[in-house]
Amino acid sequence: MSRYEKLLHMLMDYEPTILLTAISDTSGNILWNTVRDESKVEIPLPEIKKSLVRESGDWITRCKIEDSDDLGRAMYHIASFEKIKQVTIPLDAFHMLMIYVDNIPLKKTKTKSYGRYVQMGKIMSIVDFVNTFEE
Amino acid sequence: MEKYEQLLNMLMDFNSSVRFAAVSDSSGNLLWNSQRDGVSNIVPIEKTKATMSRSRGEWDEAVSSADHMGNGLYSITSYAKIKRITIPLSDGNMLFISVNNKPMKNTKNTSYGHLVEMGEILSIVEFVESQNF
């Protein structure tokens, strides 16, 4: 099993709200992916592929900004929608991780909810941990 | 005071880690901005304007996903030193916020920056949008 396949499995094991994970190349082509329960992922594959292509392009720009604007390491991007949070993380110069997290608010919230909290610290820890593996 | 000036002031008052806040129109042009006193720009304003214009474009492209994902609420781009937040506003404008992201010194484990209280920020946005100005 490659290091990045291992990463996808660790993410799925870690967090039940993660619905889908995918790793793409810099052109947005899917190299590996995992899906928790296809019935819960209501986003068609062409839409997922379109998002990967768009986000891959956006990350190339963000990494250029990181270099030119002294903002420090570009770590992650979250796009929060009513039903889904889309998280993207650059893994290395050639690979990007995309995660879809269920964002439908829990029914028991007292005040208005804007979706679920994503534990980015833990997700980033898993990514950094797996990136220490030798292939 | 104009509605979005009020919004920017409330955001600045809400959290001291907010460094810069701005509202742009549907074409990505800067309409209002507010910078915290004593905070120097990491990024020149012209580059921030370009970032806002690009973010606007990202939200415009994301509209095509709304059928499956729901309406867009916000985006966060996290760099080691700052977090950039964008929020599409109901009238087609966009709110842009830059937040300090340097880790606290006394963290035990590796820190990936500050937590942004998006629930409270979105509450402020919703409150201001609901007011008649």
Interface residues (C-beta under 8 A of the other chain):
Chain A: E42 I43 P44 E47 K50 S51 R54 D58 T61 R62 I65 E66 D69 D70 L71 G72 R73 A74 M75 Y76 H77 I78 A79 S80 F81 E82 K83 I84 Q86 N103 K112 S113 Y114 G115 M120 G121 M124 S125 D128
Chain B: I42 V43 K47 T51 R54 E58 E61 A62 S64 S65 A66 H68 M69 G70 N71 G72 L73 Y74 S75 I76 T77 S78 Y79 A80 K81 I82 N109 T110 S111 Y112 G113 M118 G119 L122 S123
